[in-house]
Amino acid sequence: MTKNQNLNLIWEKAYCGKGGIYKSSKKLVLTPTLLKRLAISKMTDVTLISADFQDNCVLFSPHVCLLLDFSSRLEFFGAYVADTSEEKNTNDKIDELPSLCIRKCFWSKSEDIEKIQLAEDKEEYILGEKQTLSNIIFLNSAKFPEVVQLMAEAIQLARHGIGFQEQHRSNAFYYEVNLDVTDNGFCCNFAYNPYRLTNSVLEAWIVKWHKCIGNLPHDIGYVPDDKFRMSYKLSLFDQVSKFGNVQA
């Protein structure tokens, strides 16, 4: 698939027979809005984290992920749980491996704009370490009961349904809140604007989650054997492009 190419989406049809078209951008303009979208993608689009500990591969999947948008900055606090279904029957050291992965990410609008303007290579900057700050911690969940309890509260809130009341506020803490919860086949993702809507139980949980995860030191927990691996969501055309490498 070549770049800067308009593609006919022949499977998309309107009643009149007219089809859809994918119109790619000829030039990418790194506006503040796009920079923010890139930062959000880096924070929220992680689908899997895997790492080796004592030569044992452990997979961590998203469980409770919270993105707080302060308009001028972003803060992300995610908890990923280990999949130990297979290892329980084959590995005697399962209790010595991490069962929880905590990920904390931060982005500043003003700093991002300043740095991208100074960067000679824009792509290198976006793919480098300066746009967003991220810290990952591998933990034993049994040693952090407050984190486990708050995860359980988020699951319970999501499963029972979260209702909102209209309330126009001029002094809300966040511009937007995005919560993503996944638990044993149950998935719930929603976003809301606290300036217009409110839920006192959810907002009390957000404060506790923010404090609990935010205060975790970065130098605790397990150290992986080597670099850990991360998987991200793919766009439609990223996925299609992979078929060119598949042999029948």
Protein Blocks (a to p, Z undefined) as FASTA:
>chain_A
ZZhiacddfkbccfkopacdddddfbdcddfklmmmmmmmmmmmpcbdcddeehiacddd
dfbdcdddehjaccddddddddfklmmmmmmklmmpcfbdcddddddfklmmmmmmmpmb
lmlmmmmmklpccddddddfklmmmlmmmmmmmmmmmmnopaddddddfkbfbfbdcddd
deehiacdddddfklgccfklmmmmmmmmmmmmmpcfkgcjddfbdcdddddddfklmmm
mmmmpcZZ
